[in-house]
C-alpha cells in the first residue's frame, strides 16, 4: 500500500474519516493495542489458541490470573472482536470461549512474538543483569550519621 493511499473504511464506517494511526493520541487503535498486549490479554489469546475453553479451564491454565481480571480481559477481547463467548442454554450455565477469525490472526502474531522472546531469554537476562549492575554502581551511597 502506498503511503498516500488511505485504507478503506470498515463496513459501517463508510463516510467517516478513518485513518488508523497508533501514534495519534486519539486513535482507537491504541485502546485495542492495550487490550491485546496487556499481560493478561496476551496470555488469554495464547491459551485460546488451543481451542474452546471454559472460564475455569482458562483460569487454571493461566497461572496467577484472578477471576476478576480474567472476566475483564475476556470482556475486552470480546468487545474488540477477538474472542467469541458461547453460552449454551443449559442449567447450570455452560459458557465457553474461543478465538474469532480475527482473534486467530492476532493470536498467531502474539505466539510468534512470544517464541521470539523465549528463544532470546538468555540474551535478555544478560542485558538485564548488565543494566542492573550499572544502576547499582551509580546509586549514591548514604553516609551513616552517628
N, C-alpha and C positions, 0 to 999 in steps of 0.2 A: 504494500500500500504506500503510495507516495505521501510525502509529508503534508502536501496541500489538500489532499482529499480527506474529507470528513467521513467517519464511518456512518453507515445507515442507522437511523434511529430504530430502536427495537419496536416491535409491534405494540401498538397502543400509545407510543410516544411520537408518532409522526407529527410534524408541525411544531414540535418543541425543539429548541436549540439543544442538541445533545452532543456534546463534545467531551467525552471522558478524559480526564487528566488528573491522575492521582496526586500530582504535585499542587494542584489548585486547592486552595483552602476549603472551598465549599463543595468539592466534587463528592458525590455519594459513593464513589468507588473507595474512598478512604474508610468508610464505615464497613464496607464489605471486606476490604483488606484486613481490617482489625478483627472482624469476626472469624475469618478464615485462618489468620496467622496467630490468633491468641493461643496461649498454651493449651487450653482445653479444646479449642476448635480444631487445631492440628491433630490432636490425639483422637478426637471423636471421628474425624474424617478418615484417619488411618484405620481405626478399628472397624468402621463400617465397610471398608474395602473387602472384608471377609464375607459380607452378605447381610441379610436381615438379622437384627439383634433386638432383643427386648431391653428395656431400661436397666433391669438388674444385671443382665449379661454385660451390657456396656459398662456399668459401674464396676463390676468385678474385673473386667478386662483392663480398665484404665485406672491404674493404681493411684490413690491419693485424691481422686475427684469426689467431692461431696455431692449429695443428691441435688442440692440447690444449684450448684454450678453446672452439673450435668443437664438439669432441666433447662436452665437459662441458655446454655450453649446449644442444646438441641433446638430450642425455640428460635434462636437467632439464625442458625443454619437452615432451618425450615423456612423462615421468613425470606432468606436470601435465595431460596430455591435449590439448595444443595442437598437437603435431606427431606425425605418423604416419611410422614407419620402414617402408619396403617393401623387403624383402630378396628378390631374385629368385634362384631356385635354379640358378645357373649358375656356371661356372668360367671366368675369375676372378669373384669375388663382384661382384654388381651391386646396390648399395643406393641407394635414392632416398628423399628426404624430401619431405613435403608437409604443408600445414596440415590439421588435422582440422576438422570443422564448428565446434568450439569455438574452434580457432585462427583460423578465418576471422573470427569475430566480434571477437576481441581484436585481431587484426592490422588490421582496419578502423578500430578506435578509435585504435590507435597511429599509423596512417597519418594520421588526422585531426589528431592532436596534432603530428605531425611537420610537416605542411603549415602548421599554425598557427605553429609555431616558425620555420620557414623564411620565412614571409611577414613575420614581425616581427623578423628578424635585424638590420636597420638600427637599430631602436629598442633592441634588446637590446645591441648593440655600443656604442651611445651611453651607455646606462646603465652598462655595464661600465667604459667609459672614465672616466665621471664618478666612479664609486666608486674606481677605481684612482688617479685624481688626488687625491682626498680622502685616501686612505690614505697616499699618498706625502707629502703636506703634513703629515700628523700624525705621521709617523715621527720618532722622536728622532734627532738627528744626534750622531754620536760625535765628540767633540773629539779632535783629534790630540794625542798627548803626545810631546813632543820631548825 
